[in-house]
Amino acid sequence: METALDAPPVKGFVPRAPSPTQSSPPVDAGAVHDRALGSYLGLAIGDALGATTEFMRPAEIRAKFGLHKNIVGGGWLRLRQGAVTDDTQMALYLGEAILESNGMNAKNVADKFIAWMRAKPPDIGGTIRRSLQMYLVDGRLVAEESEYSAGNGAAMRILPTVLASLYDPGKMRAWTLEQAHVTHNNAESDGGTLILAELTRLAIVYGQSAPLHTAARSFFEIFPAFDHKLYKGDADGYIVNTVRTVLHYFFNTRDFESCLLGIVNQGGDADTNGAIAGMIAGAFYGPSAIPTRWLARLDPKVKSQIENQTRELLAKFHPATNSEIFL
């Protein structure tokens, strides 16, 4: 979930996106579908695994679990085993909006988020709640700009926009920000959300480390505050700390499980940080790298929704994708 923030924006931050990575390897449709599914399943797995340790400190986690490594539910939300939170739920609702609108339609996105809120989810971040309440009052589709909206709530749900725009980086950036601004209108949120979207896109399309390292280095040249080398263990919901946390564990581990375990055992905003890391790592390593014990415990309804939506998004927006298509 997104947490309340008291930190002001990084001084001098300007919401400019890095230049799109220029690459030309051929795209294999079967591998892309596999990695897209791995990304979506990874999102949900990270969410379900991290929800147990959300808001805990590392020492508390060690005292209770030793190493937290299983999907058991519980946590401050007292979730049943395999349940997911707002991270996965909002992504699925966003995906529904994109499919129904045949693209990005901010009003449909806002209406879907309202339907989700009215369905009484287990939790909802303060920034998201306030923005949706204002939409109900005056119909605004762009949230009020605020230095206190630098949370990770817009970044946690980006996967459907990535899947719908895999081969068009410009469209991906535009759609990512349009959905983000329904609830979060903040320069730091914009920047962090964009780099996470681009890394996810590159992981799905290529499944190779070089494009991700290149994109991250280019981004850090523009926005040095996000550099994961500055990671000091802060794992809260501030978007700068989320990007540092996610990229620290993604770039410094060698498999999906190690990446996720490192993050969720830091506590803090463990469900959202875990979900975002799972999204990138799931794309990079593929669904076969996700431990079967985690997949077996994921809510079957959620798993089915993810499988169906992944297939529908790729079929609708990339029907001609085959091994001859190049980026």
QUIQUIWO-V545372 format. One record per pair of residues at least 12 apart in sequence whose C-alpha atoms are under 6 Angstrom apart, sorted by the first residue. I is the first residue (numbers start at 1). J is the second residue. D is the distance in Angstrom with one decimal. If there is no record, write none. Layout:
I_J_D ; I_J_D
This chain:
1_272_5.5 ; 2_125_4.9 ; 2_152_5.8 ; 2_153_5.1 ; 2_237_5.5 ; 3_237_5.2 ; 5_148_5.9 ; 8_147_5.6 ; 9_147_5.9 ; 15_187_4.9 ; 15_191_5.8 ; 18_219_5.6 ; 24_326_6.0 ; 24_327_5.7 ; 26_326_5.2 ; 27_323_5.3 ; 27_325_5.9 ; 28_322_6.0 ; 28_323_4.6 ; 29_321_5.8 ; 29_322_4.9 ; 32_204_5.8 ; 32_205_5.7 ; 35_204_5.2 ; 35_283_4.5 ; 35_286_4.9 ; 36_204_5.7 ; 36_283_5.9 ; 38_282_4.5 ; 38_283_5.1 ; 38_286_4.8 ; 38_287_4.0 ; 39_279_4.3 ; 39_282_4.3 ; 39_283_4.2 ; 42_278_4.1 ; 42_279_5.0 ; 42_282_4.7 ; 43_275_4.2 ; 43_278_4.7 ; 43_279_4.4 ; 44_88_5.6 ; 46_274_4.2 ; 46_275_4.1 ; 46_278_5.2 ; 47_84_5.9 ; 47_271_4.4 ; 47_274_5.7 ; 47_275_4.5 ; 48_82_5.9 ; 48_83_5.9 ; 48_84_4.9 ; 49_71_5.0 ; 50_264_5.0 ; 50_270_4.5 ; 50_271_3.9 ; 50_274_5.7 ; 51_271_4.6 ; 52_73_5.7 ; 52_74_5.5 ; 52_75_4.0 ; 53_75_6.0 ; 53_267_5.2 ; 54_267_5.3 ; 54_268_5.3 ; 54_269_5.3 ; 54_270_4.8 ; 55_267_5.8 ; 55_268_4.4 ; 56_267_4.9 ; 56_268_5.8 ; 57_267_5.3 ; 58_266_5.1 ; 58_267_5.9 ; 82_297_5.1 ; 82_298_4.2 ; 82_299_4.8 ; 83_299_5.7 ; 87_156_5.4 ; 87_157_6.0 ; 90_157_5.8 ; 91_157_4.2 ; 93_112_5.9 ; 94_109_6.0 ; 95_160_5.0 ; 97_109_5.4 ; 128_183_5.3 ; 131_143_5.8 ; 131_183_5.1 ; 141_182_5.2 ; 142_181_5.1 ; 142_182_4.9 ; 143_181_5.8 ; 143_182_5.5 ; 143_183_5.3 ; 143_185_5.7 ; 145_185_4.7 ; 145_186_5.8 ; 146_186_5.9 ; 149_184_5.7 ; 149_186_5.8 ; 150_186_5.9 ; 150_188_5.7 ; 150_189_4.9 ; 150_239_5.9 ; 151_237_5.5 ; 151_238_4.6 ; 151_239_4.9 ; 152_237_5.6 ; 152_239_4.8 ; 154_180_4.8 ; 155_193_4.7 ; 156_276_5.9 ; 161_176_5.9 ; 162_201_6.0 ; 164_313_5.9 ; 164_317_5.5 ; 166_201_6.0 ; 167_327_5.9 ; 199_212_5.8 ; 200_280_5.0 ; 203_283_5.4 ; 203_284_4.9 ; 204_283_5.1 ; 207_284_4.8 ; 226_240_5.4 ; 226_244_5.9 ; 228_244_4.1 ; 228_247_5.7 ; 228_248_5.1 ; 231_244_5.4 ; 235_268_5.2 ; 236_268_4.9 ; 236_269_4.8 ; 237_269_5.5 ; 242_273_6.0 ; 246_277_5.2 ; 256_281_5.7
